[in-house]
Amino acid sequence: MIVSHRHQFIFLHCRKAAGSSFKVSAARYLGENDVMIGALKDCRRHGISPPKAMIRRAHRDLHWPSVFFRLARGRGSWSYWSLVQASIKHSYASSLGNRPEHAPASDVRATFPSEWETYKKFCIVRNPWEQLVSDYHWRMRKHPSTTFKEFVVLTERQEKGAAPYWPNWFLYTIDDRPVVDRFIRFEHLVEDCRETFGWLGIEWDGWLPNAKSIKSARSPAKERAYRELYDAETREIVAAMRKQEIEYFGYEF
C-alpha cells in the first residue's frame, strides 16, 4: 500500500498481481514523507531508498518480538531491512489490519480520511483463476506435497493458512462497490502502468523489476500452464469464490 503526499495518490495492493513490482518502481518517485508499506527489502535489492518517514517510523516503533524471532530462526532471517519491514507492518497493524501492506479500502479510508477524499486511487487487478495459481506457487513453496486441488479446497474452506487473507475484491471495494478511480489490468501491465503514471503527472521510464517474467506470464504456453492445473471442480470453486471480480471485469477462464 502506498499513500503518496508528494503526488497525491493512494495505491491499494492486491495480492499476487505485480503489486510489489509496481511499488519498487514507484518508490523512486516518492517523497520522503510518503507512506509505503511492504516491498522495502525489494527496494533495497535494487538500490532504491524507501521514504525516510518509513525508516524513522521503524526505528521509533521497533518491534522487539520480530528481532527475537529472527534471532531464533538463525542466519538468513536476520537483516536490518527485514526488521525495518516487520516493524513498519506492526506499527500500522492496529489501524490497517494484520497485513497492512494489503490493507482493504475501508481501513485505508478510515486511517487517511482527508487523503482518501482528495487523492487519486488505483490498484492492479488480475484474472482470479490465474491469480490463484500464482498464489498457490507462492504460499505452498515450502509445502511442495500440497496439490493445487488441495490448496483450492483449503482456500474455499479458509483452513490451515492456505486461504488468502481476504479476496482481492474487498481490497478495492467498500459496501461491495469499487471505490478506486482507475484499474491497472495485469494482462497489459506495462501499458496500463504507463498511462497511470502519466495520469499522476509522473514521467515514468517504463522500468518494472521482473517485468520480463511478468510479460512472459501472458504467453500462450504460460496461459495453458495455469489452465492445466484446473479440473472442472476447481474451476467452479474459483468461479464461485471470486464471482464478483469475474463478473465486474468480465474475466473468462
C-alpha positions as CSV (number, residue, x, y, z in Angstrom):
1,M,0.0,0.0,0.0
2,I,1.2,3.5,-0.9
3,V,-0.1,6.9,0.2
4,S,1.9,9.5,-1.7
5,H,1.6,13.0,-0.4
6,R,4.1,14.2,-3.0
7,H,2.0,13.0,-5.9
8,Q,-1.4,12.8,-4.1
9,F,-2.3,9.2,-4.9
10,I,-3.2,6.0,-3.0
11,F,-2.2,2.6,-4.3
12,L,-4.1,-0.4,-3.0
13,H,-2.0,-3.5,-3.2
14,C,-4.0,-6.6,-4.4
15,R,-2.3,-9.9,-3.8
16,K,-0.3,-11.7,-6.5
17,A,-1.0,-9.0,-9.1
18,A,2.5,-7.4,-9.6
19,G,1.9,-5.0,-6.7
20,S,5.4,-5.4,-5.3
21,S,6.9,-4.7,-8.7
22,F,4.8,-1.6,-9.0
23,K,5.9,-0.4,-5.5
24,V,9.6,-0.8,-6.3
25,S,9.3,1.1,-9.5
26,A,7.1,3.8,-7.9
27,A,9.4,4.2,-4.8
28,R,11.9,6.1,-7.0
29,Y,9.4,8.9,-7.3
30,L,8.1,9.1,-3.8
31,G,8.7,11.9,-1.3
32,E,10.5,11.4,2.0
33,N,7.2,11.7,4.0
34,D,5.2,9.3,1.9
35,V,3.8,6.1,3.2
36,M,4.9,2.8,1.6
37,I,4.2,-0.5,3.5
38,G,5.8,-3.6,2.1
39,A,8.4,-4.2,-0.6
40,L,11.1,-2.4,1.3
41,K,13.5,-5.3,1.0
42,D,12.8,-5.5,-2.7
43,C,13.6,-1.8,-3.0
44,R,17.0,-2.2,-1.3
45,R,17.8,-5.2,-3.5
46,H,17.6,-2.7,-6.4
47,G,19.4,0.1,-4.6
48,I,16.3,2.2,-4.1
49,S,15.8,4.0,-0.9
50,P,12.3,3.9,0.6
51,P,10.7,7.0,2.0
52,K,12.6,8.3,5.0
53,A,9.5,8.6,7.1
54,M,9.2,4.8,6.9
55,I,12.7,4.3,8.3
56,R,12.1,6.8,11.1
57,R,8.8,5.1,12.0
58,A,10.5,1.7,12.0
59,H,13.2,2.9,14.4
60,R,10.7,4.6,16.6
61,D,8.4,1.5,16.8
62,L,11.0,-1.2,16.6
63,H,9.1,-4.5,17.1
64,W,11.3,-6.5,19.5
65,P,9.4,-9.8,19.1
66,S,10.4,-9.7,15.5
67,V,14.0,-9.2,16.5
68,F,13.9,-12.2,18.8
69,F,12.0,-14.3,16.3
70,R,14.6,-13.7,13.6
71,L,17.5,-14.4,16.0
72,A,15.9,-17.7,17.0
73,R,15.5,-18.7,13.4
74,G,19.2,-18.2,12.8
75,R,21.3,-17.0,9.9
76,G,19.3,-15.9,6.9
77,S,16.4,-14.5,8.9
78,W,18.4,-11.6,10.4
79,S,18.8,-8.5,8.4
80,Y,18.3,-4.8,9.0
81,W,15.7,-4.4,6.3
82,S,13.7,-7.4,7.3
83,L,13.4,-5.8,10.8
84,V,12.5,-2.5,9.3
85,Q,9.8,-4.0,7.2
86,A,8.4,-6.1,10.2
87,S,8.4,-3.0,12.4
88,I,6.6,-0.9,9.9
89,K,3.9,-3.6,9.4
90,H,3.4,-4.0,13.1
91,S,3.2,-0.2,13.5
92,Y,0.3,0.0,11.1
93,A,-1.4,-3.2,12.1
94,S,-3.8,-1.6,14.6
95,S,-5.3,0.7,12.0
96,L,-4.8,-1.2,8.8
97,G,-5.1,-4.9,9.9
98,N,-2.8,-7.8,10.2
99,R,-1.5,-7.4,6.7
100,P,-1.3,-3.6,6.3
101,E,0.6,-3.9,3.0
102,H,-2.6,-5.3,1.6
103,A,-4.9,-3.0,3.6
104,P,-8.6,-3.0,2.4
105,A,-10.1,0.2,1.1
106,S,-12.3,0.7,4.2
107,D,-9.3,0.6,6.6
108,V,-7.3,2.9,4.3
109,R,-10.2,5.4,4.2
110,A,-10.5,5.3,8.0
111,T,-6.8,5.8,8.6
112,F,-6.2,8.5,5.9
113,P,-9.6,10.2,5.7
114,S,-8.5,13.6,4.2
115,E,-6.2,11.9,1.7
116,W,-8.9,9.5,0.7
117,E,-11.3,12.3,-0.2
118,T,-8.8,14.2,-2.4
119,Y,-6.1,11.8,-3.7
120,K,-6.3,9.6,-6.8
121,K,-6.9,6.0,-6.0
122,F,-6.0,2.9,-8.1
123,C,-4.9,-0.8,-7.9
124,I,-3.8,-3.7,-10.1
125,V,-6.3,-6.5,-10.9
126,R,-5.7,-10.0,-12.3
127,N,-7.8,-12.9,-13.7
128,P,-8.8,-14.8,-10.5
129,W,-8.1,-18.2,-12.0
130,E,-4.6,-17.2,-13.0
131,Q,-4.0,-15.2,-9.7
132,L,-4.9,-18.2,-7.6
133,V,-2.3,-20.4,-9.4
134,S,0.3,-17.7,-8.6
135,D,-0.9,-17.6,-5.0
136,Y,-0.6,-21.4,-4.8
137,H,3.0,-21.4,-6.0
138,W,3.9,-18.6,-3.5
139,R,2.1,-20.0,-0.5
140,M,2.9,-23.6,-1.0
141,R,6.6,-23.1,-2.0
142,K,7.6,-24.7,1.3
143,H,4.9,-27.4,1.1
144,P,5.5,-29.0,-2.3
145,S,3.5,-32.0,-1.4
146,T,0.3,-30.0,-1.3
147,T,-1.5,-30.3,-4.7
148,F,-3.2,-27.4,-6.4
149,K,-6.6,-29.1,-5.9
150,E,-6.0,-29.4,-2.1
151,F,-4.9,-25.8,-2.0
152,V,-8.1,-24.7,-3.7
153,V,-10.3,-26.7,-1.4
154,L,-8.5,-25.4,1.7
155,T,-8.8,-21.8,0.3
156,E,-12.6,-22.3,-0.1
157,R,-12.8,-23.6,3.4
158,Q,-10.5,-20.9,4.8
159,E,-8.4,-23.6,6.6
160,K,-4.8,-24.1,7.6
161,G,-3.5,-20.8,6.5
162,A,-3.9,-21.7,2.8
163,A,-6.6,-19.2,2.2
164,P,-5.9,-15.6,1.1
165,Y,-6.2,-13.2,4.0
166,W,-9.1,-11.7,2.1
167,P,-10.2,-11.9,-1.6
168,N,-8.9,-9.1,-3.7
169,W,-12.4,-7.8,-4.3
170,F,-12.5,-6.5,-0.7
171,L,-9.3,-4.6,-1.1
172,Y,-10.7,-2.0,-3.5
173,T,-14.4,-2.0,-2.6
174,I,-16.5,-0.6,0.2
175,D,-20.0,-1.9,0.7
176,D,-19.5,-4.2,-2.3
177,R,-18.8,-1.3,-4.6
178,P,-15.5,-0.5,-6.3
179,V,-14.1,2.8,-4.9
180,V,-10.9,3.4,-6.9
181,D,-10.6,5.8,-9.8
182,R,-8.6,3.5,-12.1
183,F,-7.7,-0.1,-12.5
184,I,-4.4,-1.4,-14.0
185,R,-5.0,-4.7,-15.7
186,F,-2.3,-7.3,-15.2
187,E,-2.8,-8.6,-18.7
188,H,-1.5,-5.4,-20.2
189,L,0.5,-4.3,-17.2
190,V,3.2,-2.1,-18.7
191,E,0.9,-0.2,-21.0
192,D,-1.6,0.5,-18.1
193,C,1.2,1.5,-15.7
194,R,2.5,4.0,-18.3
195,E,-1.0,5.5,-18.6
196,T,-1.4,5.6,-14.9
197,F,1.9,7.3,-14.2
198,G,1.0,9.8,-16.8
199,W,-2.4,10.4,-15.1
200,L,-0.4,11.0,-11.9
201,G,1.8,13.5,-13.6
202,I,4.9,11.3,-13.3
203,E,7.3,10.8,-16.2
204,W,7.8,7.1,-16.0
205,D,10.7,5.3,-17.6
206,G,8.9,2.0,-18.1
207,W,11.0,0.0,-15.6
208,L,9.4,-2.7,-13.6
209,P,11.5,-5.2,-11.7
210,N,10.9,-8.7,-13.1
211,A,9.0,-7.1,-15.9
212,K,10.3,-9.7,-18.3
213,S,8.9,-12.6,-16.3
214,I,5.6,-10.8,-15.8
215,K,5.3,-10.3,-19.5
216,S,6.1,-13.9,-20.2
217,A,3.3,-14.9,-17.9
218,R,0.9,-13.8,-20.7
219,S,2.5,-16.1,-23.3
220,P,0.2,-18.8,-24.8
221,A,2.4,-21.5,-23.1
222,K,2.0,-19.9,-19.7
223,E,-1.7,-19.4,-20.1
224,R,-2.1,-23.1,-21.0
225,A,0.0,-24.0,-18.0
226,Y,-2.2,-22.2,-15.5
227,R,-5.3,-23.7,-17.0
228,E,-3.8,-27.2,-17.0
229,L,-3.8,-27.2,-13.2
230,Y,-7.6,-27.0,-13.0
231,D,-10.2,-29.6,-13.3
232,A,-14.0,-29.0,-13.6
233,E,-14.4,-28.9,-9.8
234,T,-11.6,-26.5,-9.0
235,R,-12.6,-24.2,-11.9
236,E,-16.1,-24.0,-10.5
237,I,-14.9,-23.4,-6.9
238,V,-12.9,-20.4,-8.0
239,A,-15.8,-19.2,-10.2
240,A,-18.0,-19.2,-7.1
241,M,-15.4,-17.7,-4.6
242,R,-14.4,-14.9,-7.0
243,K,-17.8,-14.3,-8.6
244,Q,-17.8,-10.5,-8.0
245,E,-14.4,-9.9,-9.7
246,I,-15.2,-12.2,-12.6
247,E,-18.5,-10.6,-13.3
248,Y,-17.3,-7.0,-12.8
249,F,-14.3,-7.3,-15.1
250,G,-15.7,-9.8,-17.5
251,Y,-12.9,-12.4,-16.8
252,E,-13.0,-15.7,-18.5
253,F,-11.2,-19.0,-17.7
